[in-house]
Amino acid sequence: MRLIGLTGGIGSGKSTVAAMLAERGATVIDADRVAHDVYEPGAEGHQMLVDRFGREVLDEHGRVDRKLLGGVVFNDDKALADLNRIIHPLVRKEIARRLLEITEDDPDAVVVIEAALMTETGWSGGAGELWAVVAEPEIVVRRLVSLRGLEESDVRLRLAAQTTNDARRKVATRVIENNGDLEDLELEVDRAWRETIESE
């Protein structure tokens, strides 16, 4: 199995790169979706979150409401640390289970683990390689304001809360620059795929 960690901040194009890698034959595990799974009702993380944050973070169906939970942890460092302490080990455990399943099915699989916080949570050492998708902050602001309709002030707050592009570049084995259009990004991904996978 070939293992690649894929990370990047908000608006960097990380998920777009993951989709492009999937088109080229990679199996993608989205850590954010795994996180959803580990705190669905009946899953191990659900009760742990309720025990820590109370039932007020649940919606009318008993599922964890991410917006409500985000409102609790966004300006509370201790609450955020508690959330990470609960969720990250469960996500890692579930990803390890899925990796084993994929490897048993196809020992030669190329697996991409897509996760926004790989640099911050120390996942950089857990993947065979770490690819970082980066975009200049002003380009990210323009993208998210025009494409997603977010407020510029909100985007800048989110960027300020994340690690920097320089920090990602320092730990990455490959950096994919995404300051242009989709065609430019396709070329970057093509080059990365050829040099990393097809050159073997």
N, C-alpha and C positions, 0 to 999 in steps of 0.2 A: 504494500500500500504506500502511496505517496501522500503525505499529509501537508496541507498548506493552511496556515492561519491567515485570515483576511480581515483587516481592520481599517478603520477610517472614521473620521468625525461626521457630525451632522452635515448633510449637503455635499459630502465629498464625492459621492457616486459609488460608494462601497457596494450597495445592493445591486446597482447596475452592472458593476464588474462581476459580482457573483453570478448574475444571470448570464453574462457573456461566457464565463467559465463553464457554467452548466451546459450551454450550447455546444461547447467544445468537448464535452464528455465527462466533466467533473461531477462528482456527487457532492451537493452542497448541504451542509447542516447549518441552519440559521439559529444561532444561539438565542436570539430574541424570541423566536417561536418556541424553542425548547423551554425557555423561561416561562412562557405562557402555559405550556403543558404541565410544568412541575407545580404550578399553583392552581390548576383547575380543581373544582370540587372533587373530593375523593383522593386527590394526589397528596403526597407527603407535605409539600410546601403550603398547601391551602390552610390547614389547621395551624401551622407554625406562624403564618402571617396574621391569622385571626387572633391567636394568642398574644402576639406582640402589638398589633395595631387596632384590634377591636373589630367588631362587625360593621362599624361605620365605613370601612373601606370596601364593603361588598355592595353589589348592585341588587336589584329586586329579585334576581334569579340565584343569588348566593355566590356569584362569581366575583373574584377580585376585580374591582373597577380601577384600572390603571390611572385614570385621571384623579380619582379620589385619593388613591395611594400616593400619587405624585404630589398632590397638594399637601399631604402630611410630611413627606420627606424632603421636599424641595428646599426649604429654608431651615432644616433641622439636621445638622451634621450627625448627631448621635442616631437619629432615626434612620438616616440614609445608611450609616455604617451597619446598623442592625439589619436593615433590609438586605444589604450586600452579604452580610454574614450568613443570613438564612438562605438566600437564593443561589449565590455563586457555587457553593459546594454541591447543591442539588443539580444545577445545570451541568457542572463538570461530570458528575456521576452519570447523568443521563446521556451526555455526549459520549462518554467512554463506552456505555452500553451499546449505543448506536454504531460506534466505530467498530466494535467487536463483531456486530451483526453484519456490517458492510464487508469487513475483511473476510469473514467466513464465506460470504457469498461470492466475493471477487477479490482475491488476494492482490491483484494488480490495480485496484481502483485508485483513482486520484480523488482524494477527499478534501474539500475546502470547508473549513469551519469559519463561518462569517460571524464576527462579534465586534461590536463597537468599542468595548472596553478592554481589549486584549492588552494594550500597553499599561493601562492603569491597574489591572488586576493581576499582572504578572503572567498572563497566558503566553507571552512571547517565547518563553522557554518550553512551553508544552506542545507546540506544533513543530513539525519538521522544518518548516520554513515560515517566515512571517512576511506577508505582503501588506504594505500600507498604501491605501489610496488617499492622496492628499490634494487639496485645492486651496488656493489662496483665500484668506478670510473674506476679502471684499467680493470675490467671485461667489463664495458661498452665500453671502448676504443677498446679493442680487438674485441668485437662483431661487432661494427660498422665499423671498418676497414676491418675485414674479411668478414662480411656478406653483408654490404651495399656498400663497396668500398669507404668509406669516408676517407679523409686525417686525420691522427692522430691529427695534429695541429688544424684542424677545429673542430673535436670532443671535444678536450680539451677547445677550446674557448666557445663552446656551453655549456659544463658542467660548466665552470666558470661563465656563465651568468645566470645559474639556481640556485634555492635554493638548500640547501644541504640535504643530506639524514637525517642528525640529525634533521634539522628543520621539515622535513616531519614526522619523527618518533614522535616528540613532540606533534603534533596536531592530528595524526591518532588514530582512535579507534582500528585499526588492521593494522599490518605491514606484508606484504608478501615479504619475502626475496627471491630474484631471482639471486643467484650466481652460480647455478648449471645448469643442462640441463633441457630439456622440461619435462622429467619424474619427476624430483624433483619438478618442478613448478606445475605439475598436482597434486602431493601429497599435496603441500601447499594449492592450491585452493580447493581441496577436503575437507581438514580439515577446512578451513575457511567457506566453504559453509555448511558443516554439523553442525559446532558449532554455526553458526550465523542464519541459515535458518531452518535447519531440527530439531534443538533442541527445537524449539518452540512448 
